[in-house]
Amino acid sequence: MGVDELKQYGLEEMDADEITGFIGRNSTGVLALPDSDVPYLVPMGYSYDGDDSLYFTYFVGDWSRKKERTEQYGRARFLVYDADSMFNWESVSLVGSLNEVSEEEVDDSALENAWQQAAFQKNDEVSLKLFRFEVEEQEGFRYEGAPPGYE
């Protein structure tokens, strides 16, 4: 079933302002990076500039699959969702370019809401890298209530 068919059961599309608000109210999602025959999925925290960019902090050591895939492909999909139940959920899917932010460009405001795992912050064997995800495409959906005929 496509989106148009699901609308008859109560699925609603979000407009640009609703998508912006939803992304701004949340701080975690799932980053999908290309990787051979299936995507490489990573739960990620983010900060949002309120416009068209998200910021991810990568903690990397000698080798990082996430960093390697980011540098190799430069594009990704990011899913932000909130699901209270199967009858009450919202999700936003974003597609965009993903590039490392140089140390000179790092703005503390990009990190202020960044979700960072304390275990990595205290580990001298890993370093923090900041990546900017520039949104090129976005779509958002919500569903509230049971479908017709469901008791």
MOBELGI-V862556 format. One record per pair of residues at least 12 apart in sequence whose C-alpha atoms are under 7 Angstrom apart, sorted by sequence separation. I is the first residue (numbers start at 1). J is the second residue. D is the distance in Angstrom with one decimal. If there is no record, write none. Layout:
# MOBELGI-V862556
i=<I I>
j=<J J>
d=<D D>
This chain:
# MOBELGI-V862556
i=<30 31 80 30 31 79 80 29 30 79 29 78 79 28 29 77 78 28 77 78 27 28 77 27 76 77 27 76 75 76 75 76 74 75 24 74 74 24 70 101 20 100 101 100 101 99 100 98 99 35 98 99 34 98 33 97 98 33 96 97 96 97 34 96 95 96 94 95 96 95 33 94 95 32 33 94 32 93 94 31 32 93 31 92 93 30 31 92 29 30 91 92 29 30 91 29 90 91 28 29 90 89 90 89 55 88 89 87 88 87 88 87 87 59 47 47 61 61 47 60 61 47 59 60 46 59 60 45 46 59 45 58 59 57 58 57 58 19 57 56 57 55 56 55 56 55 54 55 53 54 53 54 53 52 53 52 19 14 13 14 13 12 13 11 12 11 12 11 10 10 9 9>
j=<42 43 92 43 44 92 93 43 44 93 44 93 94 44 45 93 94 45 94 95 45 46 95 46 95 96 47 96 96 97 97 98 97 98 48 98 99 50 98 130 50 130 131 131 132 131 132 131 132 69 132 133 69 133 69 133 134 70 133 134 134 135 73 135 135 136 135 136 137 137 76 137 138 76 77 138 77 138 139 77 78 139 78 139 140 78 79 140 78 79 140 141 79 80 141 80 141 142 80 81 142 142 143 143 110 143 144 143 144 144 145 145 146 120 110 111 125 126 113 126 127 114 126 127 114 127 128 114 115 128 115 128 129 128 129 129 130 92 130 130 131 130 131 131 132 132 132 133 132 133 133 134 134 134 135 135 140 140 140 141 141 141 142 141 142 142 143 143 143 147 147 148>
d=<5.5 6.2 5.3 4.4 6.4 5.8 6.6 5.8 5.8 4.6 5.5 5.8 6.4 5.6 6.4 7.0 5.1 4.2 5.5 6.4 5.5 6.0 4.4 5.3 5.9 6.6 6.4 5.8 5.6 6.4 4.4 6.8 5.6 5.5 6.4 5.1 6.5 6.6 6.6 5.5 6.8 5.9 5.4 4.2 6.4 5.4 6.2 6.5 5.4 6.9 5.6 6.7 6.7 4.5 6.4 5.6 6.5 6.9 6.2 5.3 5.3 6.9 7.0 4.5 5.9 4.8 6.3 5.8 6.6 5.1 5.1 5.7 6.4 5.8 6.9 4.5 5.2 5.7 6.7 6.1 6.1 5.5 4.6 5.7 6.3 5.6 6.6 4.1 6.8 5.2 5.6 6.5 5.4 6.6 5.5 4.4 5.7 6.4 6.6 6.6 4.2 5.7 6.5 5.4 6.4 5.5 6.7 6.4 4.5 5.6 6.3 5.2 5.6 6.6 6.2 6.7 6.0 4.3 5.2 5.0 6.4 4.9 5.8 5.4 5.2 5.4 6.5 6.3 6.1 4.7 4.7 5.7 6.3 6.5 5.1 5.7 6.2 6.7 4.7 5.8 6.3 6.8 5.2 5.6 6.5 4.7 5.9 6.1 6.4 5.0 5.4 6.7 4.5 5.9 5.9 5.3 6.1 4.9 5.8 5.4 4.5 5.6 6.5 6.9 5.3 6.0 6.3 4.9 6.2 6.9 5.3 6.6>
